[in-house]
């Protein structure tokens, strides 16, 4: 049994400007660093006296968030995994919401050229998580810093599509917690908010 905490990275300039980042490697801004420090302090308090391994996506916004969290826990990031990267949004990367809507229509039905298919995002996320859990000793919990759309796919998998509910989003530096027991997933804490 493993407790897995998935943390969305801190804010970037593109988050602040409402632009789609996807796999574009945009660093944290100063607000994102403050957010990362805040969630790091919460996670350090919640995990006091427990053994934890920290991993992240290899994109810089997640990597830096994970470094801040690991430092607060008195450890370092053990791995950077491409499998935890954000979905590639293809031709939509860099667009703001209005441009996206004008070019591709509603978010939930948009067919974006060159974007990564949702089932592929879920499959690689679950494979990366399974790899980390398999390598983590029994009794050690996992904190993985990743990205909003990828975490949403994991939540949908874990809850059979019950969450996130329509209109909910995962804020920057929010944490969603799961209990993994073999193939069984249970969501223990949910970070979605109404947008």
VEXPARO-128288 format. One line per 4 residues: number of its first residue (from 0); their letters; for each residue x, y, z of N, C-alpha, C. Coordinates in steps of 0.2 Angstrom, whole numbers, padded with zeros to 4 digits, always signed. Layout:
N
NUM> a> X,Y,Z,X,Y,Z,X,Y,Z; ...
***
This chain:
195
0> xxxx> +0004,-0006,+0000,+0000,+0000,+0000,+0004,+0006,+0000; +0003,+0011,-0004,+0006,+0017,-0005,+0002,+0023,-0005; +0004,+0028,-0001,+0000,+0035,-0001,+0004,+0039,-0007; +0000,+0041,-0012,+0002,+0045,-0017,-0001,+0052,-0017
4> xxxx> +0003,+0057,-0017,+0001,+0064,-0017,+0003,+0067,-0024; -0002,+0069,-0028,+0000,+0072,-0034,-0001,+0080,-0033; +0004,+0083,-0034,+0004,+0091,-0033,+0005,+0094,-0040; +0000,+0099,-0042,+0001,+0103,-0048,+0007,+0108,-0046
8> xxxx> +0011,+0109,-0051,+0016,+0114,-0051,+0013,+0121,-0049; +0018,+0125,-0047,+0016,+0132,-0046,+0015,+0136,-0052; +0013,+0142,-0051,+0011,+0147,-0057,+0017,+0149,-0061; +0015,+0149,-0067,+0020,+0152,-0072,+0017,+0158,-0075
12> xxxx> +0021,+0162,-0079,+0019,+0168,-0083,+0013,+0166,-0088; +0014,+0160,-0091,+0008,+0158,-0095,+0002,+0156,-0091; +0003,+0153,-0085,-0003,+0152,-0081,-0007,+0159,-0080; -0003,+0163,-0078,-0005,+0170,-0076,-0009,+0173,-0082
16> xxxx> -0006,+0173,-0088,-0009,+0176,-0094,-0014,+0171,-0097; -0016,+0166,-0094,-0021,+0161,-0097,-0019,+0158,-0103; -0013,+0157,-0104,-0011,+0154,-0110,-0010,+0146,-0109; -0011,+0142,-0114,-0010,+0135,-0114,-0003,+0133,-0115
20> xxxx> +0000,+0130,-0110,+0007,+0128,-0109,+0008,+0121,-0113; +0005,+0116,-0110,+0006,+0109,-0113,+0013,+0107,-0112; +0016,+0105,-0117,+0023,+0102,-0116,+0028,+0108,-0117; +0026,+0114,-0118,+0031,+0120,-0118,+0034,+0121,-0111
24> xxxx> +0040,+0121,-0111,+0044,+0122,-0105,+0044,+0129,-0102; +0039,+0131,-0098,+0039,+0137,-0095,+0041,+0137,-0088; +0045,+0141,-0086,+0047,+0141,-0079,+0042,+0144,-0074; +0043,+0143,-0067,+0039,+0146,-0062,+0040,+0153,-0062
28> xxxx> +0035,+0157,-0061,+0036,+0164,-0059,+0037,+0165,-0052; +0037,+0171,-0049,+0039,+0172,-0042,+0032,+0170,-0038; +0026,+0171,-0041,+0020,+0169,-0037,+0021,+0161,-0037; +0023,+0158,-0042,+0023,+0151,-0042,+0028,+0148,-0037
32> xxxx> +0034,+0152,-0036,+0038,+0150,-0031,+0036,+0150,-0024; +0032,+0156,-0022,+0028,+0157,-0016,+0023,+0151,-0015; +0019,+0150,-0020,+0014,+0144,-0020,+0018,+0138,-0018; +0024,+0136,-0021,+0027,+0130,-0020,+0030,+0130,-0013
36> xxxx> +0032,+0135,-0010,+0034,+0136,-0003,+0029,+0134,+0002; +0023,+0137,+0000,+0017,+0136,+0004,+0015,+0129,+0004; +0014,+0125,-0001,+0012,+0118,-0001,+0018,+0114,+0002; +0024,+0116,+0001,+0030,+0112,+0004,+0029,+0112,+0011
40> xxxx> +0027,+0118,+0014,+0027,+0118,+0022,+0021,+0114,+0024; +0015,+0114,+0020,+0010,+0110,+0022,+0012,+0102,+0022; +0015,+0100,+0016,+0017,+0093,+0015,+0022,+0091,+0020; +0027,+0096,+0022,+0032,+0094,+0027,+0028,+0093,+0034
44> xxxx> +0023,+0097,+0036,+0020,+0096,+0042,+0016,+0089,+0042; +0012,+0088,+0036,+0008,+0082,+0036,+0012,+0076,+0036; +0018,+0076,+0033,+0022,+0070,+0033,+0028,+0070,+0038; +0028,+0074,+0043,+0033,+0074,+0048,+0033,+0067,+0051
48> xxxx> +0039,+0064,+0052,+0040,+0057,+0054,+0039,+0052,+0050; +0037,+0053,+0043,+0036,+0048,+0038,+0041,+0048,+0033; +0042,+0043,+0030,+0047,+0042,+0025,+0044,+0044,+0018; +0046,+0048,+0014,+0043,+0050,+0008,+0048,+0051,+0002
52> xxxx> +0047,+0049,-0004,+0051,+0050,-0009,+0047,+0055,-0014; +0051,+0060,-0017,+0048,+0065,-0021,+0051,+0064,-0028; +0046,+0064,-0033,+0048,+0064,-0040,+0044,+0069,-0044; +0046,+0070,-0050,+0042,+0076,-0054,+0043,+0074,-0061
56> xxxx> +0038,+0078,-0065,+0039,+0079,-0072,+0046,+0082,-0073; +0049,+0081,-0079,+0055,+0084,-0081,+0054,+0091,-0084; +0048,+0094,-0084,+0048,+0101,-0086,+0049,+0105,-0080; +0052,+0111,-0082,+0056,+0115,-0077,+0051,+0117,-0071
60> xxxx> +0044,+0119,-0073,+0040,+0121,-0068,+0038,+0116,-0063; +0037,+0110,-0065,+0036,+0105,-0060,+0043,+0103,-0056; +0048,+0103,-0060,+0055,+0101,-0057,+0056,+0106,-0051; +0055,+0113,-0053,+0057,+0117,-0047,+0052,+0117,-0041
64> xxxx> +0046,+0116,-0043,+0041,+0115,-0037,+0043,+0109,-0033; +0045,+0104,-0036,+0047,+0098,-0033,+0053,+0099,-0029; +0058,+0103,-0031,+0064,+0104,-0027,+0062,+0108,-0021; +0058,+0113,-0022,+0056,+0117,-0016,+0052,+0112,-0011
68> xxxx> +0048,+0108,-0013,+0045,+0103,-0008,+0050,+0098,-0005; +0054,+0095,-0009,+0059,+0091,-0006,+0063,+0094,-0001; +0066,+0100,-0002,+0070,+0104,+0003,+0066,+0105,+0009; +0060,+0106,+0009,+0056,+0107,+0015,+0055,+0100,+0019
72> xxxx> +0055,+0095,+0015,+0055,+0088,+0018,+0062,+0085,+0020; +0067,+0089,+0019,+0074,+0087,+0020,+0077,+0082,+0016; +0074,+0082,+0010,+0077,+0077,+0005,+0078,+0080,-0002; +0079,+0076,-0007,+0080,+0078,-0014,+0075,+0075,-0018
76> xxxx> +0074,+0077,-0024,+0070,+0074,-0029,+0074,+0068,-0032; +0070,+0062,-0031,+0074,+0056,-0033,+0074,+0055,-0041; +0068,+0057,-0044,+0068,+0056,-0052,+0064,+0061,-0055; +0066,+0063,-0061,+0062,+0067,-0066,+0059,+0063,-0071
80> xxxx> +0053,+0062,-0072,+0050,+0057,-0077,+0046,+0061,-0083; +0048,+0059,-0089,+0045,+0062,-0095,+0037,+0060,-0095; +0036,+0054,-0092,+0029,+0051,-0091,+0025,+0055,-0087; +0027,+0060,-0083,+0023,+0064,-0079,+0022,+0071,-0082
84> xxxx> +0025,+0072,-0089,+0024,+0079,-0092,+0017,+0080,-0093; +0016,+0087,-0094,+0009,+0089,-0096,+0007,+0086,-0103; +0001,+0086,-0105,-0002,+0084,-0111,+0001,+0089,-0116; +0003,+0086,-0122,+0005,+0091,-0127,-0001,+0093,-0131
88> xxxx> -0002,+0100,-0131,-0008,+0103,-0134,-0007,+0104,-0142; -0002,+0102,-0144,-0001,+0103,-0152,-0001,+0110,-0154; -0006,+0111,-0159,-0006,+0118,-0162,-0009,+0123,-0157; -0012,+0121,-0151,-0015,+0126,-0147,-0010,+0129,-0142
92> xxxx> -0004,+0126,-0141,+0001,+0128,-0136,+0003,+0136,-0137; +0002,+0140,-0132,+0004,+0147,-0132,-0003,+0151,-0133; -0008,+0148,-0135,-0014,+0152,-0136,-0018,+0153,-0129; -0021,+0159,-0129,-0025,+0160,-0123,-0032,+0157,-0125
96> xxxx> -0037,+0158,-0120,-0043,+0154,-0120,-0047,+0157,-0126; -0047,+0163,-0127,-0051,+0166,-0132,-0049,+0163,-0139; -0043,+0163,-0140,-0040,+0161,-0147,-0041,+0153,-0147; -0041,+0150,-0142,-0042,+0142,-0142,-0050,+0141,-0144
100> xxxx> -0054,+0145,-0141,-0061,+0144,-0142,-0063,+0146,-0150; -0060,+0152,-0152,-0061,+0154,-0159,-0058,+0149,-0164; -0053,+0146,-0163,-0050,+0141,-0167,-0052,+0134,-0167; -0054,+0132,-0161,-0056,+0124,-0160,-0062,+0123,-0156
104> xxxx> -0066,+0128,-0154,-0072,+0127,-0151,-0072,+0126,-0144; -0077,+0123,-0141,-0077,+0122,-0133,-0072,+0117,-0131; -0069,+0118,-0125,-0063,+0115,-0123,-0064,+0107,-0123; -0070,+0105,-0120,-0071,+0098,-0119,-0073,+0094,-0125
108> xxxx> -0074,+0097,-0131,-0075,+0094,-0137,-0070,+0095,-0143; -0065,+0100,-0141,-0060,+0102,-0146,-0056,+0096,-0149; -0055,+0097,-0155,-0050,+0092,-0159,-0045,+0096,-0161; -0039,+0096,-0157,-0033,+0101,-0159,-0028,+0097,-0163
112> xxxx> -0026,+0100,-0169,-0021,+0096,-0173,-0015,+0095,-0169; -0012,+0089,-0169,-0005,+0088,-0166,-0006,+0087,-0159; -0011,+0088,-0156,-0012,+0087,-0148,-0012,+0079,-0147; -0009,+0078,-0141,-0008,+0071,-0138,-0016,+0069,-0136
116> xxxx> -0017,+0063,-0138,-0024,+0060,-0137,-0024,+0059,-0129; -0030,+0060,-0127,-0032,+0059,-0119,-0030,+0052,-0117; -0032,+0047,-0120,-0030,+0040,-0118,-0023,+0039,-0117; -0019,+0042,-0122,-0012,+0042,-0122,-0009,+0045,-0115
120> xxxx> -0012,+0051,-0114,-0010,+0055,-0108,-0011,+0050,-0102; -0017,+0047,-0101,-0018,+0043,-0095,-0014,+0037,-0095; -0013,+0034,-0100,-0009,+0028,-0100,-0001,+0029,-0098; +0002,+0035,-0101,+0009,+0036,-0099,+0009,+0039,-0092
124> xxxx> +0004,+0042,-0089,+0004,+0044,-0082,+0004,+0038,-0078; -0001,+0034,-0079,-0002,+0028,-0075,+0004,+0024,-0075; +0007,+0023,-0081,+0014,+0019,-0081,+0019,+0022,-0077; +0020,+0029,-0078,+0025,+0032,-0074,+0024,+0031,-0066
128> xxxx> +0018,+0032,-0064,+0016,+0031,-0057,+0018,+0024,-0055; +0015,+0019,-0059,+0017,+0012,-0057,+0024,+0011,-0057; +0028,+0014,-0061,+0035,+0013,-0061,+0038,+0015,-0054; +0036,+0021,-0052,+0039,+0024,-0046,+0037,+0020,-0040
132> xxxx> +0030,+0018,-0040,+0028,+0014,-0034,+0031,+0008,-0034; +0033,+0005,-0039,+0036,-0002,-0039,+0043,-0001,-0037; +0046,+0005,-0038,+0053,+0006,-0036,+0054,+0008,-0028; +0048,+0010,-0026,+0048,+0013,-0019,+0047,+0008,-0014
136> xxxx> +0051,+0008,-0009,+0051,+0003,-0003,+0044,+0003,+0000; +0042,-0003,+0003,+0036,-0003,+0006,+0036,+0002,+0012; +0030,+0005,+0014,+0030,+0010,+0019,+0033,+0017,+0018; +0035,+0018,+0012,+0037,+0025,+0009,+0032,+0028,+0005
140> xxxx> +0030,+0034,+0006,+0025,+0037,+0003,+0028,+0041,-0003; +0024,+0043,-0008,+0026,+0046,-0014,+0023,+0053,-0015; +0027,+0058,-0016,+0024,+0064,-0018,+0027,+0065,-0026; +0022,+0066,-0030,+0024,+0067,-0037,+0021,+0074,-0040
144> xxxx> +0026,+0078,-0042,+0024,+0085,-0045,+0023,+0084,-0052; +0017,+0086,-0054,+0015,+0085,-0062,+0011,+0091,-0064; +0006,+0090,-0068,+0003,+0095,-0072,-0005,+0094,-0072; -0008,+0100,-0072,-0016,+0099,-0071,-0019,+0094,-0076
148> xxxx> -0018,+0094,-0082,-0022,+0090,-0086,-0020,+0083,-0085; -0014,+0081,-0084,-0012,+0075,-0082,-0015,+0072,-0076; -0015,+0076,-0071,-0018,+0075,-0064,-0025,+0073,-0065; -0028,+0077,-0069,-0036,+0076,-0070,-0037,+0069,-0073
152> xxxx> -0033,+0067,-0078,-0033,+0060,-0080,-0033,+0055,-0075; -0028,+0056,-0071,-0027,+0051,-0065,-0033,+0051,-0061; -0035,+0057,-0059,-0041,+0057,-0055,-0047,+0054,-0058; -0048,+0055,-0064,-0054,+0052,-0068,-0053,+0044,-0068
156> xxxx> -0047,+0042,-0068,-0045,+0035,-0068,-0047,+0032,-0061; -0045,+0035,-0056,-0045,+0033,-0049,-0053,+0033,-0047; -0057,+0038,-0050,-0064,+0038,-0047,-0069,+0036,-0052; -0067,+0032,-0058,-0071,+0030,-0063,-0075,+0036,-0066
160> xxxx> -0072,+0042,-0067,-0075,+0047,-0070,-0079,+0052,-0066; -0080,+0050,-0059,-0084,+0054,-0055,-0081,+0061,-0053; -0075,+0061,-0053,-0071,+0068,-0052,-0066,+0068,-0058; -0064,+0074,-0059,-0067,+0081,-0057,-0074,+0082,-0060
164> xxxx> -0078,+0085,-0056,-0084,+0087,-0058,-0084,+0092,-0064; -0089,+0093,-0068,-0089,+0098,-0073,-0088,+0105,-0070; -0084,+0109,-0073,-0083,+0116,-0071,-0077,+0116,-0065; -0075,+0111,-0063,-0069,+0111,-0058,-0063,+0111,-0061
168> xxxx> -0058,+0114,-0058,-0051,+0114,-0060,-0046,+0113,-0054; -0040,+0111,-0056,-0035,+0110,-0050,-0031,+0116,-0050; -0031,+0120,-0044,-0027,+0126,-0044,-0019,+0124,-0044; -0015,+0129,-0046,-0008,+0128,-0045,-0006,+0127,-0038
172> xxxx> -0002,+0122,-0037,+0001,+0119,-0031,-0005,+0116,-0026; -0010,+0114,-0029,-0015,+0110,-0026,-0012,+0103,-0025; -0015,+0099,-0020,-0012,+0092,-0019,-0018,+0088,-0019; -0018,+0082,-0022,-0023,+0077,-0022,-0020,+0071,-0020
176> xxxx> -0023,+0067,-0015,-0020,+0062,-0012,-0024,+0055,-0013; -0020,+0050,-0014,-0023,+0043,-0016,-0020,+0038,-0012; -0024,+0033,-0010,-0021,+0026,-0007,-0021,+0021,-0013; -0015,+0019,-0015,-0014,+0014,-0020,-0013,+0007,-0016
180> xxxx> -0017,+0002,-0018,-0016,-0005,-0015,-0016,-0010,-0021; -0010,-0012,-0024,-0011,-0016,-0030,-0014,-0012,-0036; -0019,-0014,-0039,-0022,-0011,-0044,-0028,-0006,-0042; -0029,-0006,-0035,-0035,-0003,-0032,-0032,+0005,-0030
184> xxxx> -0037,+0009,-0032,-0035,+0017,-0031,-0041,+0019,-0027; -0039,+0023,-0022,-0044,+0027,-0018,-0042,+0034,-0017; -0046,+0039,-0019,-0045,+0046,-0018,-0046,+0048,-0011; -0041,+0050,-0007,-0042,+0052,+0000,-0043,+0059,+0001
188> xxxx> -0040,+0064,-0003,-0041,+0071,-0003,-0041,+0074,-0010; -0046,+0078,-0011,-0047,+0081,-0018,-0046,+0088,-0018; -0043,+0091,-0023,-0041,+0098,-0023,-0045,+0102,-0028; -0050,+0099,-0031,-0053,+0103,-0036,-0057,+0108,-0034
192> xxx> -0058,+0114,-0037,-0062,+0120,-0036,-0066,+0122,-0042; -0071,+0125,-0040,-0076,+0128,-0046,-0072,+0134,-0049; -0071,+0133,-0056,-0068,+0139,-0059,-0073,+0145,-0060
***
